[in-house]
Amino acid sequence: MSGKPEMDENHFSGADISCVLHATEDENNVLKSASETFSISKDRFFFKRLEGHWGNPIIYLIALLDSKEAWTTALKIMLSLNPLERNQLKESLHDLVDEKGNMYIRLDKQGMCRGKINLSEFDSVRIKFRPVKTFRKLSNVPDYKVILSLDE
């Protein structure tokens, strides 16, 4: 493998994109923004309607991506983040990966609606990248370090 990740490399088995929509947010606008930002067809997204504790409506936007779509999304995110944010991801990588090797990245939902990709912990779009499972017990963190080094 070369220093740069290749498009056909199989780092992910898939990914999930999700975000909560507030009653004041336009569902179609958020759907259009997510589709355009991640270059994923609107057909890949669906809405899940839930009810809050006090009976308030909660709308959950979800997309389930295959491995190729997950890789394309990861590349788009990494190449769109500014160098400071990419470095922030690299520095906090161990905090972003759970015990199963899933990597979680949170992006600014309002920024996404303006066509920008930025990290955010609040009112965010959550992306869960699922690793390719192997028979050998390996840490998934080194694989993710390759992806986070696209700018080097």
C-alpha positions in Angstrom: 0.0 0.0 0.0 1.3 3.4 -0.9 1.4 6.4 1.5 -1.9 7.7 0.1 -5.1 5.8 0.4 -6.5 4.5 -2.9 -10.1 4.6 -3.9 -10.4 0.8 -4.0 -9.0 0.3 -0.5 -11.4 -1.4 1.8 -11.2 0.5 5.1 -14.9 0.4 5.9 -17.7 -2.1 5.7 -20.1 0.8 5.6 -21.2 3.9 7.4 -24.3 5.5 8.9 -25.1 9.2 8.6 -27.7 10.5 11.1 -29.0 13.7 12.6 -31.9 15.0 14.6 -34.1 17.6 13.0 -35.8 20.2 15.2 -39.4 21.3 14.6 -38.1 24.6 13.2 -35.9 23.0 10.5 -37.0 22.3 7.0 -36.7 18.5 6.4 -36.3 18.9 2.6 -33.6 21.6 3.0 -31.6 19.4 5.4 -32.1 16.3 3.2 -30.9 18.3 0.1 -27.9 19.7 2.0 -26.9 16.2 3.3 -27.3 14.7 -0.2 -25.2 17.4 -1.8 -22.5 17.6 0.9 -21.8 13.9 1.0 -22.5 13.3 -2.8 -25.1 10.6 -1.9 -28.5 10.3 -3.7 -31.5 11.5 -1.7 -32.9 8.1 -2.2 -30.3 6.7 0.2 -31.7 8.8 3.1 -34.9 8.1 5.1 -36.8 9.9 7.9 -37.7 8.2 11.1 -40.4 10.0 13.1 -40.3 9.6 16.8 -42.1 11.1 19.8 -40.3 12.9 22.6 -40.9 12.5 26.3 -43.5 15.3 26.3 -45.1 14.2 23.1 -43.1 16.5 20.9 -42.2 15.3 17.4 -38.6 14.3 16.7 -37.4 13.6 13.2 -34.3 11.6 12.6 -32.6 11.7 9.2 -30.6 8.5 8.5 -28.6 7.1 5.6 -27.0 3.7 5.6 -24.0 3.6 3.3 -22.1 0.6 1.7 -18.3 0.4 1.8 -17.7 2.4 -1.4 -20.1 5.2 -0.3 -18.4 5.2 3.2 -15.0 5.5 1.6 -16.1 8.3 -0.7 -17.7 10.1 2.2 -14.6 9.8 4.4 -12.4 11.2 1.6 -14.8 14.1 1.0 -14.9 15.0 4.7 -11.1 14.7 5.2 -10.3 16.8 2.1 -12.9 19.4 3.1 -11.7 19.9 6.6 -9.2 22.7 7.3 -5.7 21.6 8.5 -6.5 22.5 12.1 -9.6 20.3 12.1 -7.8 17.4 10.5 -5.1 17.7 13.1 -7.8 17.8 15.8 -9.2 14.5 14.5 -5.7 12.9 14.4 -5.0 14.0 18.0 -8.3 12.7 19.3 -8.5 9.5 17.3 -8.5 7.2 20.3 -11.6 9.1 21.6 -13.4 8.7 18.3 -13.1 4.9 18.0 -15.2 2.6 20.2 -14.4 -0.9 21.4 -15.7 -2.4 18.2 -13.5 -0.3 16.0 -16.3 2.1 14.8 -15.1 5.6 14.2 -17.5 8.5 15.0 -17.2 11.9 13.4 -19.6 14.8 14.2 -20.0 17.6 11.7 -21.8 21.0 12.0 -25.3 20.5 10.7 -25.9 24.2 10.1 -22.6 24.5 8.3 -23.6 21.5 6.2 -26.8 23.4 5.2 -24.5 26.3 4.1 -22.3 23.9 2.0 -19.4 23.8 4.5 -17.9 20.8 6.3 -16.7 21.5 9.8 -16.4 19.5 13.0 -18.9 20.1 15.8 -20.2 18.4 18.9 -23.4 20.4 19.1 -26.5 20.1 16.8 -24.3 17.8 14.7 -24.5 15.3 11.9 -23.1 12.0 13.3 -21.2 9.7 10.9 -20.4 6.3 12.2 -17.8 4.5 10.0 -17.8 0.7 10.5 -14.5 -1.1 10.0 -14.0 -4.1 7.8 -14.0 -7.1 10.2 -11.0 -9.5 10.1 -10.3 -12.8 11.7 -7.1 -11.4 13.3 -7.6 -9.2 16.3 -6.2 -5.8 15.1 -6.5 -2.3 16.3 -8.5 -0.3 13.8 -6.9 3.0 14.8 -3.8 2.6 12.5 -6.1 2.2 9.5 -7.9 5.4 10.4 -4.6 7.2 10.8 -4.0 6.6 7.1 -7.3 8.2 6.2 -6.6 11.2 8.4 -3.2 11.7 6.7 -4.6 12.7 3.3 -3.0 16.1 3.5 0.5 14.9 4.2 
